[in-house]
Amino acid sequence: MKVRRHCWFAILCLLAALPRLCAQAGPPFQTDDPTPVDYGHYEAYVFGTVDGTPSELDPVVPAFEFNWGAVPNVQLHAILPLGGVIPLSNPAQPSGGPSAYGLTDMELGVKYGFIKQTKDRPQIGAFPMFEIPTGNSTKGLGLGRVSYKLPVWVEKEFGPWSLCGGMGYAIVPQTGFRNYLYGGFLVKREVNKRLELSTEVFSHAAETDASGQKLASTMIDAGGYYHFKSPGWQLLFAYGHSIAGQTENYGYLGLYKTRGRDKGERKKPDHSI
């Protein structure tokens, strides 16, 4: 299975949220943000993605993501995905191999915000991640080895606008795959109290030696966040297509929930009938 696509460099435009809403990158986009989940809080996602080139389609559905603010300025991250490969494309089978569906490689990571945002300084953080070989590599559902992503992200808010971007390096120690650079830049703004819309420019270097997948790709993705009336619930959506290099499509649809209580906060009594 192809490594999930990321950006070579990105130019994102995010429509910023209300002051009570935290700035957000990452899902449903491929550019992430440097801000860990607040200490004692968590984020949970149920989502599906699709990433495809003319030679291979890689749907991931369903997938489950969990982020937890374990300690101040540190977030623990995990994704357990089920997905497919249609059909398998690799150097040994340039015309395409069989299709498959099942558990793919699990993702674990730690986001560390080591510089906090101030009036004159952006937020800066690192988000190293590890792809654990839980998928069946013989069916194209995994790499068969641990791979690594080592990005640094930067974010700055300007009133109602939020800008986010950065670069990273993926280390993929598997035959037929390449180490590659990726990166992104993102901007966001609120449309109304329920809806935020975003757009990004996104690119990555060549990831594999497989036929039809040997090129870098630059994409434009657009999407956003719909905030339900129930606190903490959001619908996330995005779609993108390449504008240069390898032809590629990207899509994301997910349901998001955040919850948590600050240390020392007392639970309010429920007076509802």
Contacts in CASP RR format, 6 or more apart in sequence:
PFRMAT RR
TARGET T0000
AUTHOR 0000-0000-0000
METHOD contacts of the structure
MODEL  1
MKVRRHCWFAILCLLAALPRLCAQAGPPFQTDDPTPVDYGHYEAYVFGTV
DGTPSELDPVVPAFEFNWGAVPNVQLHAILPLGGVIPLSNPAQPSGGPSA
YGLTDMELGVKYGFIKQTKDRPQIGAFPMFEIPTGNSTKGLGLGRVSYKL
PVWVEKEFGPWSLCGGMGYAIVPQTGFRNYLYGGFLVKREVNKRLELSTE
VFSHAAETDASGQKLASTMIDAGGYYHFKSPGWQLLFAYGHSIAGQTENY
GYLGLYKTRGRDKGERKKPDHSI
1 58 0 8 1.000
1 84 0 8 1.000
1 85 0 8 1.000
1 88 0 8 1.000
1 104 0 8 1.000
1 105 0 8 1.000
1 140 0 8 1.000
1 141 0 8 1.000
1 142 0 8 1.000
1 143 0 8 1.000
2 51 0 8 1.000
2 53 0 8 1.000
2 56 0 8 1.000
2 58 0 8 1.000
2 85 0 8 1.000
2 89 0 8 1.000
2 207 0 8 1.000
2 208 0 8 1.000
2 210 0 8 1.000
2 213 0 8 1.000
3 131 0 8 1.000
3 143 0 8 1.000
3 147 0 8 1.000
3 170 0 8 1.000
3 172 0 8 1.000
3 177 0 8 1.000
3 207 0 8 1.000
3 208 0 8 1.000
4 49 0 8 1.000
4 51 0 8 1.000
4 58 0 8 1.000
4 60 0 8 1.000
5 30 0 8 1.000
5 51 0 8 1.000
5 204 0 8 1.000
5 207 0 8 1.000
5 217 0 8 1.000
5 219 0 8 1.000
5 248 0 8 1.000
5 250 0 8 1.000
6 30 0 8 1.000
6 149 0 8 1.000
6 168 0 8 1.000
6 170 0 8 1.000
6 182 0 8 1.000
6 183 0 8 1.000
6 202 0 8 1.000
6 204 0 8 1.000
7 30 0 8 1.000
7 31 0 8 1.000
7 182 0 8 1.000
7 183 0 8 1.000
7 184 0 8 1.000
7 200 0 8 1.000
7 201 0 8 1.000
7 202 0 8 1.000
7 203 0 8 1.000
7 204 0 8 1.000
7 218 0 8 1.000
7 219 0 8 1.000
8 181 0 8 1.000
8 182 0 8 1.000
8 183 0 8 1.000
8 202 0 8 1.000
8 203 0 8 1.000
8 204 0 8 1.000
8 205 0 8 1.000
8 216 0 8 1.000
8 217 0 8 1.000
8 218 0 8 1.000
9 167 0 8 1.000
9 183 0 8 1.000
9 184 0 8 1.000
9 185 0 8 1.000
9 201 0 8 1.000
9 203 0 8 1.000
10 30 0 8 1.000
10 31 0 8 1.000
10 165 0 8 1.000
10 166 0 8 1.000
10 183 0 8 1.000
10 184 0 8 1.000
10 185 0 8 1.000
10 186 0 8 1.000
10 200 0 8 1.000
10 201 0 8 1.000
10 202 0 8 1.000
10 203 0 8 1.000
11 184 0 8 1.000
11 185 0 8 1.000
11 200 0 8 1.000
11 201 0 8 1.000
12 25 0 8 1.000
12 29 0 8 1.000
12 31 0 8 1.000
12 163 0 8 1.000
12 164 0 8 1.000
12 165 0 8 1.000
12 184 0 8 1.000
12 185 0 8 1.000
12 186 0 8 1.000
12 187 0 8 1.000
12 188 0 8 1.000
12 198 0 8 1.000
12 199 0 8 1.000
12 200 0 8 1.000
12 201 0 8 1.000
12 202 0 8 1.000
13 186 0 8 1.000
13 187 0 8 1.000
13 188 0 8 1.000
13 189 0 8 1.000
13 198 0 8 1.000
13 199 0 8 1.000
13 200 0 8 1.000
14 23 0 8 1.000
14 25 0 8 1.000
14 161 0 8 1.000
14 162 0 8 1.000
14 163 0 8 1.000
14 164 0 8 1.000
14 186 0 8 1.000
14 187 0 8 1.000
14 188 0 8 1.000
14 189 0 8 1.000
14 196 0 8 1.000
14 198 0 8 1.000
14 199 0 8 1.000
15 160 0 8 1.000
15 161 0 8 1.000
15 187 0 8 1.000
15 188 0 8 1.000
15 189 0 8 1.000
15 190 0 8 1.000
15 191 0 8 1.000
15 196 0 8 1.000
15 197 0 8 1.000
15 198 0 8 1.000
16 23 0 8 1.000
16 157 0 8 1.000
16 159 0 8 1.000
16 160 0 8 1.000
16 161 0 8 1.000
16 162 0 8 1.000
16 188 0 8 1.000
16 189 0 8 1.000
16 190 0 8 1.000
16 196 0 8 1.000
17 23 0 8 1.000
17 24 0 8 1.000
17 162 0 8 1.000
17 188 0 8 1.000
17 190 0 8 1.000
17 196 0 8 1.000
17 225 0 8 1.000
18 190 0 8 1.000
18 193 0 8 1.000
21 190 0 8 1.000
21 196 0 8 1.000
21 227 0 8 1.000
22 35 0 8 1.000
23 33 0 8 1.000
23 35 0 8 1.000
23 155 0 8 1.000
23 157 0 8 1.000
23 162 0 8 1.000
23 164 0 8 1.000
23 188 0 8 1.000
24 33 0 8 1.000
24 188 0 8 1.000
24 196 0 8 1.000
24 225 0 8 1.000
25 31 0 8 1.000
25 32 0 8 1.000
25 33 0 8 1.000
25 153 0 8 1.000
25 155 0 8 1.000
25 162 0 8 1.000
25 164 0 8 1.000
25 165 0 8 1.000
25 186 0 8 1.000
25 188 0 8 1.000
26 32 0 8 1.000
26 33 0 8 1.000
27 45 0 8 1.000
27 47 0 8 1.000
27 65 0 8 1.000
27 236 0 8 1.000
27 252 0 8 1.000
27 254 0 8 1.000
27 256 0 8 1.000
28 47 0 8 1.000
28 223 0 8 1.000
28 224 0 8 1.000
28 225 0 8 1.000
28 236 0 8 1.000
28 237 0 8 1.000
28 238 0 8 1.000
28 251 0 8 1.000
28 252 0 8 1.000
28 253 0 8 1.000
28 254 0 8 1.000
29 186 0 8 1.000
29 198 0 8 1.000
29 200 0 8 1.000
29 202 0 8 1.000
29 221 0 8 1.000
29 223 0 8 1.000
29 238 0 8 1.000
29 252 0 8 1.000
30 184 0 8 1.000
30 200 0 8 1.000
30 202 0 8 1.000
30 219 0 8 1.000
30 221 0 8 1.000
30 250 0 8 1.000
31 153 0 8 1.000
31 164 0 8 1.000
31 165 0 8 1.000
31 166 0 8 1.000
31 183 0 8 1.000
31 184 0 8 1.000
31 185 0 8 1.000
31 186 0 8 1.000
31 200 0 8 1.000
31 202 0 8 1.000
32 127 0 8 1.000
32 151 0 8 1.000
32 153 0 8 1.000
32 164 0 8 1.000
33 123 0 8 1.000
33 153 0 8 1.000
33 155 0 8 1.000
33 164 0 8 1.000
33 186 0 8 1.000
34 111 0 8 1.000
34 113 0 8 1.000
34 123 0 8 1.000
34 124 0 8 1.000
34 125 0 8 1.000
34 126 0 8 1.000
34 127 0 8 1.000
34 152 0 8 1.000
34 153 0 8 1.000
34 154 0 8 1.000
34 155 0 8 1.000
34 164 0 8 1.000
35 111 0 8 1.000
35 113 0 8 1.000
35 123 0 8 1.000
35 125 0 8 1.000
35 155 0 8 1.000
36 69 0 8 1.000
36 73 0 8 1.000
36 74 0 8 1.000
36 75 0 8 1.000
36 111 0 8 1.000
36 112 0 8 1.000
36 113 0 8 1.000
37 43 0 8 1.000
37 67 0 8 1.000
37 68 0 8 1.000
37 69 0 8 1.000
37 75 0 8 1.000
37 111 0 8 1.000
37 258 0 8 1.000
38 69 0 8 1.000
38 260 0 8 1.000
38 262 0 8 1.000
39 69 0 8 1.000
39 70 0 8 1.000
39 71 0 8 1.000
39 72 0 8 1.000
39 73 0 8 1.000
39 262 0 8 1.000
39 263 0 8 1.000
40 68 0 8 1.000
40 69 0 8 1.000
40 70 0 8 1.000
40 260 0 8 1.000
40 261 0 8 1.000
40 262 0 8 1.000
40 263 0 8 1.000
41 68 0 8 1.000
41 69 0 8 1.000
41 258 0 8 1.000
41 259 0 8 1.000
41 260 0 8 1.000
41 261 0 8 1.000
42 66 0 8 1.000
42 67 0 8 1.000
42 68 0 8 1.000
42 69 0 8 1.000
42 258 0 8 1.000
42 259 0 8 1.000
42 260 0 8 1.000
43 65 0 8 1.000
43 66 0 8 1.000
43 67 0 8 1.000
43 68 0 8 1.000
43 256 0 8 1.000
43 257 0 8 1.000
43 258 0 8 1.000
44 64 0 8 1.000
44 65 0 8 1.000
44 66 0 8 1.000
44 67 0 8 1.000
44 256 0 8 1.000
44 257 0 8 1.000
44 258 0 8 1.000
45 63 0 8 1.000
45 64 0 8 1.000
45 65 0 8 1.000
45 66 0 8 1.000
45 236 0 8 1.000
45 254 0 8 1.000
45 255 0 8 1.000
45 256 0 8 1.000
45 257 0 8 1.000
46 62 0 8 1.000
46 63 0 8 1.000
46 64 0 8 1.000
46 254 0 8 1.000
46 255 0 8 1.000
47 61 0 8 1.000
47 62 0 8 1.000
47 63 0 8 1.000
47 65 0 8 1.000
47 236 0 8 1.000
47 252 0 8 1.000
47 253 0 8 1.000
47 254 0 8 1.000
47 255 0 8 1.000
48 59 0 8 1.000
48 60 0 8 1.000
48 61 0 8 1.000
48 62 0 8 1.000
48 63 0 8 1.000
48 252 0 8 1.000
48 253 0 8 1.000
48 254 0 8 1.000
49 59 0 8 1.000
49 60 0 8 1.000
49 61 0 8 1.000
49 63 0 8 1.000
49 250 0 8 1.000
49 251 0 8 1.000
49 252 0 8 1.000
49 253 0 8 1.000
50 57 0 8 1.000
50 58 0 8 1.000
50 59 0 8 1.000
50 60 0 8 1.000
50 249 0 8 1.000
50 250 0 8 1.000
50 251 0 8 1.000
51 57 0 8 1.000
51 58 0 8 1.000
51 60 0 8 1.000
51 248 0 8 1.000
51 249 0 8 1.000
51 250 0 8 1.000
51 251 0 8 1.000
52 58 0 8 1.000
52 248 0 8 1.000
52 249 0 8 1.000
52 250 0 8 1.000
53 89 0 8 1.000
53 212 0 8 1.000
53 213 0 8 1.000
53 246 0 8 1.000
53 247 0 8 1.000
53 248 0 8 1.000
54 212 0 8 1.000
54 247 0 8 1.000
55 89 0 8 1.000
55 96 0 8 1.000
55 210 0 8 1.000
55 211 0 8 1.000
55 212 0 8 1.000
55 213 0 8 1.000
56 85 0 8 1.000
56 86 0 8 1.000
56 87 0 8 1.000
56 88 0 8 1.000
56 89 0 8 1.000
56 96 0 8 1.000
56 210 0 8 1.000
56 213 0 8 1.000
57 85 0 8 1.000
57 86 0 8 1.000
58 83 0 8 1.000
58 84 0 8 1.000
58 85 0 8 1.000
58 86 0 8 1.000
59 83 0 8 1.000
59 84 0 8 1.000
59 86 0 8 1.000
60 81 0 8 1.000
60 82 0 8 1.000
60 83 0 8 1.000
60 84 0 8 1.000
60 104 0 8 1.000
61 82 0 8 1.000
61 83 0 8 1.000
62 82 0 8 1.000
63 79 0 8 1.000
63 80 0 8 1.000
63 81 0 8 1.000
63 82 0 8 1.000
63 83 0 8 1.000
64 79 0 8 1.000
64 80 0 8 1.000
64 81 0 8 1.000
65 77 0 8 1.000
65 78 0 8 1.000
65 79 0 8 1.000
66 77 0 8 1.000
66 78 0 8 1.000
66 79 0 8 1.000
67 75 0 8 1.000
67 76 0 8 1.000
67 77 0 8 1.000
67 78 0 8 1.000
67 111 0 8 1.000
68 75 0 8 1.000
68 76 0 8 1.000
69 75 0 8 1.000
69 76 0 8 1.000
70 76 0 8 1.000
73 112 0 8 1.000
73 113 0 8 1.000
73 114 0 8 1.000
73 116 0 8 1.000
74 110 0 8 1.000
74 111 0 8 1.000
74 112 0 8 1.000
74 113 0 8 1.000
75 110 0 8 1.000
75 111 0 8 1.000
75 112 0 8 1.000
76 109 0 8 1.000
76 110 0 8 1.000
77 107 0 8 1.000
77 108 0 8 1.000
77 109 0 8 1.000
77 110 0 8 1.000
77 111 0 8 1.000
77 127 0 8 1.000
77 129 0 8 1.000
78 106 0 8 1.000
78 107 0 8 1.000
78 108 0 8 1.000
78 109 0 8 1.000
79 106 0 8 1.000
79 107 0 8 1.000
80 103 0 8 1.000
80 106 0 8 1.000
81 103 0 8 1.000
81 104 0 8 1.000
81 105 0 8 1.000
81 106 0 8 1.000
81 107 0 8 1.000
82 101 0 8 1.000
82 102 0 8 1.000
82 103 0 8 1.000
82 104 0 8 1.000
83 101 0 8 1.000
83 102 0 8 1.000
83 103 0 8 1.000
83 104 0 8 1.000
83 141 0 8 1.000
84 99 0 8 1.000
84 100 0 8 1.000
84 101 0 8 1.000
84 102 0 8 1.000
84 104 0 8 1.000
84 141 0 8 1.000
85 99 0 8 1.000
85 100 0 8 1.000
85 101 0 8 1.000
85 139 0 8 1.000
85 140 0 8 1.000
85 141 0 8 1.000
86 99 0 8 1.000
87 96 0 8 1.000
87 97 0 8 1.000
87 98 0 8 1.000
87 99 0 8 1.000
88 96 0 8 1.000
88 97 0 8 1.000
88 98 0 8 1.000
88 99 0 8 1.000
88 100 0 8 1.000
88 139 0 8 1.000
88 140 0 8 1.000
89 96 0 8 1.000
89 97 0 8 1.000
89 210 0 8 1.000
89 211 0 8 1.000
89 212 0 8 1.000
89 213 0 8 1.000
90 96 0 8 1.000
90 97 0 8 1.000
90 140 0 8 1.000
90 176 0 8 1.000
90 208 0 8 1.000
90 210 0 8 1.000
91 176 0 8 1.000
91 208 0 8 1.000
91 209 0 8 1.000
91 210 0 8 1.000
91 211 0 8 1.000
94 210 0 8 1.000
94 211 0 8 1.000
95 211 0 8 1.000
96 211 0 8 1.000
98 139 0 8 1.000
100 136 0 8 1.000
100 139 0 8 1.000
100 140 0 8 1.000
100 141 0 8 1.000
101 141 0 8 1.000
102 135 0 8 1.000
102 136 0 8 1.000
102 141 0 8 1.000
103 134 0 8 1.000
103 135 0 8 1.000
103 136 0 8 1.000
103 141 0 8 1.000
104 134 0 8 1.000
104 135 0 8 1.000
104 141 0 8 1.000
104 142 0 8 1.000
105 131 0 8 1.000
105 132 0 8 1.000
105 133 0 8 1.000
105 134 0 8 1.000
105 135 0 8 1.000
105 141 0 8 1.000
105 142 0 8 1.000
105 143 0 8 1.000
105 144 0 8 1.000
105 147 0 8 1.000
106 131 0 8 1.000
106 132 0 8 1.000
106 134 0 8 1.000
107 129 0 8 1.000
107 130 0 8 1.000
107 131 0 8 1.000
107 132 0 8 1.000
108 129 0 8 1.000
108 130 0 8 1.000
108 132 0 8 1.000
109 127 0 8 1.000
109 128 0 8 1.000
109 129 0 8 1.000
109 130 0 8 1.000
110 127 0 8 1.000
110 128 0 8 1.000
111 125 0 8 1.000
111 126 0 8 1.000
111 127 0 8 1.000
112 125 0 8 1.000
112 126 0 8 1.000
112 127 0 8 1.000
113 123 0 8 1.000
113 124 0 8 1.000
113 125 0 8 1.000
113 126 0 8 1.000
114 124 0 8 1.000
114 125 0 8 1.000
114 126 0 8 1.000
115 121 0 8 1.000
115 122 0 8 1.000
115 123 0 8 1.000
115 124 0 8 1.000
115 125 0 8 1.000
116 123 0 8 1.000
117 123 0 8 1.000
117 155 0 8 1.000
117 156 0 8 1.000
117 157 0 8 1.000
122 154 0 8 1.000
122 155 0 8 1.000
122 156 0 8 1.000
123 154 0 8 1.000
123 155 0 8 1.000
123 156 0 8 1.000
124 152 0 8 1.000
124 153 0 8 1.000
124 154 0 8 1.000
124 155 0 8 1.000
125 152 0 8 1.000
125 153 0 8 1.000
125 154 0 8 1.000
126 150 0 8 1.000
126 151 0 8 1.000
126 152 0 8 1.000
126 153 0 8 1.000
127 149 0 8 1.000
127 151 0 8 1.000
127 152 0 8 1.000
127 153 0 8 1.000
128 148 0 8 1.000
128 149 0 8 1.000
128 150 0 8 1.000
128 151 0 8 1.000
129 148 0 8 1.000
129 149 0 8 1.000
130 146 0 8 1.000
130 147 0 8 1.000
130 148 0 8 1.000
130 149 0 8 1.000
131 143 0 8 1.000
131 146 0 8 1.000
131 147 0 8 1.000
131 148 0 8 1.000
131 149 0 8 1.000
132 146 0 8 1.000
133 142 0 8 1.000
133 143 0 8 1.000
133 144 0 8 1.000
133 145 0 8 1.000
133 146 0 8 1.000
134 142 0 8 1.000
135 141 0 8 1.000
135 142 0 8 1.000
135 144 0 8 1.000
136 142 0 8 1.000
137 143 0 8 1.000
137 144 0 8 1.000
143 172 0 8 1.000
143 174 0 8 1.000
143 177 0 8 1.000
144 174 0 8 1.000
145 173 0 8 1.000
145 174 0 8 1.000
146 173 0 8 1.000
147 170 0 8 1.000
147 171 0 8 1.000
147 172 0 8 1.000
147 173 0 8 1.000
147 174 0 8 1.000
147 177 0 8 1.000
148 170 0 8 1.000
148 171 0 8 1.000
149 168 0 8 1.000
149 169 0 8 1.000
149 170 0 8 1.000
149 171 0 8 1.000
149 182 0 8 1.000
150 168 0 8 1.000
150 169 0 8 1.000
150 170 0 8 1.000
150 171 0 8 1.000
151 166 0 8 1.000
151 167 0 8 1.000
151 168 0 8 1.000
151 169 0 8 1.000
151 182 0 8 1.000
151 183 0 8 1.000
152 166 0 8 1.000
152 167 0 8 1.000
152 168 0 8 1.000
153 164 0 8 1.000
153 165 0 8 1.000
153 166 0 8 1.000
154 164 0 8 1.000
154 165 0 8 1.000
154 166 0 8 1.000
155 162 0 8 1.000
155 163 0 8 1.000
155 164 0 8 1.000
155 165 0 8 1.000
156 162 0 8 1.000
156 163 0 8 1.000
157 163 0 8 1.000
160 189 0 8 1.000
160 190 0 8 1.000
161 187 0 8 1.000
161 188 0 8 1.000
161 189 0 8 1.000
162 186 0 8 1.000
162 187 0 8 1.000
162 188 0 8 1.000
162 189 0 8 1.000
163 185 0 8 1.000
163 186 0 8 1.000
163 187 0 8 1.000
164 185 0 8 1.000
164 186 0 8 1.000
164 187 0 8 1.000
164 188 0 8 1.000
165 183 0 8 1.000
165 184 0 8 1.000
165 185 0 8 1.000
165 186 0 8 1.000
166 183 0 8 1.000
166 184 0 8 1.000
166 185 0 8 1.000
167 181 0 8 1.000
167 182 0 8 1.000
167 183 0 8 1.000
167 184 0 8 1.000
168 181 0 8 1.000
168 182 0 8 1.000
168 183 0 8 1.000
169 179 0 8 1.000
169 180 0 8 1.000
169 181 0 8 1.000
169 182 0 8 1.000
170 179 0 8 1.000
170 180 0 8 1.000
170 181 0 8 1.000
170 182 0 8 1.000
170 207 0 8 1.000
171 179 0 8 1.000
172 178 0 8 1.000
172 179 0 8 1.000
172 180 0 8 1.000
172 207 0 8 1.000
176 208 0 8 1.000
176 209 0 8 1.000
176 210 0 8 1.000
177 207 0 8 1.000
177 208 0 8 1.000
177 209 0 8 1.000
178 205 0 8 1.000
178 206 0 8 1.000
178 207 0 8 1.000
178 208 0 8 1.000
178 209 0 8 1.000
180 204 0 8 1.000
180 205 0 8 1.000
180 206 0 8 1.000
180 207 0 8 1.000
181 204 0 8 1.000
181 205 0 8 1.000
182 203 0 8 1.000
182 204 0 8 1.000
182 205 0 8 1.000
183 202 0 8 1.000
183 203 0 8 1.000
183 204 0 8 1.000
184 200 0 8 1.000
184 201 0 8 1.000
184 202 0 8 1.000
184 203 0 8 1.000
185 200 0 8 1.000
185 201 0 8 1.000
186 198 0 8 1.000
186 199 0 8 1.000
186 200 0 8 1.000
187 198 0 8 1.000
187 199 0 8 1.000
188 196 0 8 1.000
188 197 0 8 1.000
188 198 0 8 1.000
189 196 0 8 1.000
189 197 0 8 1.000
190 196 0 8 1.000
191 197 0 8 1.000
193 227 0 8 1.000
194 226 0 8 1.000
194 227 0 8 1.000
194 228 0 8 1.000
195 224 0 8 1.000
195 225 0 8 1.000
195 226 0 8 1.000
195 227 0 8 1.000
196 224 0 8 1.000
196 225 0 8 1.000
196 227 0 8 1.000
197 222 0 8 1.000
197 223 0 8 1.000
197 224 0 8 1.000
198 222 0 8 1.000
198 223 0 8 1.000
198 224 0 8 1.000
198 225 0 8 1.000
198 238 0 8 1.000
199 220 0 8 1.000
199 221 0 8 1.000
199 222 0 8 1.000
199 223 0 8 1.000
200 220 0 8 1.000
200 221 0 8 1.000
200 222 0 8 1.000
201 218 0 8 1.000
201 219 0 8 1.000
201 220 0 8 1.000
201 243 0 8 1.000
202 218 0 8 1.000
202 219 0 8 1.000
202 220 0 8 1.000
202 221 0 8 1.000
202 250 0 8 1.000
203 216 0 8 1.000
203 217 0 8 1.000
203 218 0 8 1.000
203 219 0 8 1.000
203 244 0 8 1.000
204 216 0 8 1.000
204 217 0 8 1.000
205 216 0 8 1.000
206 213 0 8 1.000
206 214 0 8 1.000
206 215 0 8 1.000
206 216 0 8 1.000
206 246 0 8 1.000
207 213 0 8 1.000
208 214 0 8 1.000
212 246 0 8 1.000
213 246 0 8 1.000
214 246 0 8 1.000
215 245 0 8 1.000
215 246 0 8 1.000
216 245 0 8 1.000
216 246 0 8 1.000
217 242 0 8 1.000
217 244 0 8 1.000
217 245 0 8 1.000
217 246 0 8 1.000
217 247 0 8 1.000
217 248 0 8 1.000
218 242 0 8 1.000
218 243 0 8 1.000
218 244 0 8 1.000
218 245 0 8 1.000
219 240 0 8 1.000
219 241 0 8 1.000
219 242 0 8 1.000
219 243 0 8 1.000
219 248 0 8 1.000
219 250 0 8 1.000
220 240 0 8 1.000
220 241 0 8 1.000
220 243 0 8 1.000
221 238 0 8 1.000
221 239 0 8 1.000
221 240 0 8 1.000
221 250 0 8 1.000
221 251 0 8 1.000
222 238 0 8 1.000
222 239 0 8 1.000
222 240 0 8 1.000
223 237 0 8 1.000
223 238 0 8 1.000
223 239 0 8 1.000
224 236 0 8 1.000
224 237 0 8 1.000
224 238 0 8 1.000
225 234 0 8 1.000
225 235 0 8 1.000
225 236 0 8 1.000
225 256 0 8 1.000
226 234 0 8 1.000
226 235 0 8 1.000
226 237 0 8 1.000
227 233 0 8 1.000
227 234 0 8 1.000
228 234 0 8 1.000
228 235 0 8 1.000
232 256 0 8 1.000
232 257 0 8 1.000
232 258 0 8 1.000
232 259 0 8 1.000
233 255 0 8 1.000
233 256 0 8 1.000
233 257 0 8 1.000
234 255 0 8 1.000
234 256 0 8 1.000
234 257 0 8 1.000
235 253 0 8 1.000
235 254 0 8 1.000
235 255 0 8 1.000
235 256 0 8 1.000
236 252 0 8 1.000
236 253 0 8 1.000
236 254 0 8 1.000
236 255 0 8 1.000
236 256 0 8 1.000
237 252 0 8 1.000
237 253 0 8 1.000
237 254 0 8 1.000
238 250 0 8 1.000
238 251 0 8 1.000
238 252 0 8 1.000
239 249 0 8 1.000
239 250 0 8 1.000
239 251 0 8 1.000
239 252 0 8 1.000
240 249 0 8 1.000
240 250 0 8 1.000
240 251 0 8 1.000
241 248 0 8 1.000
241 249 0 8 1.000
241 250 0 8 1.000
242 248 0 8 1.000
242 249 0 8 1.000
261 267 0 8 1.000
END
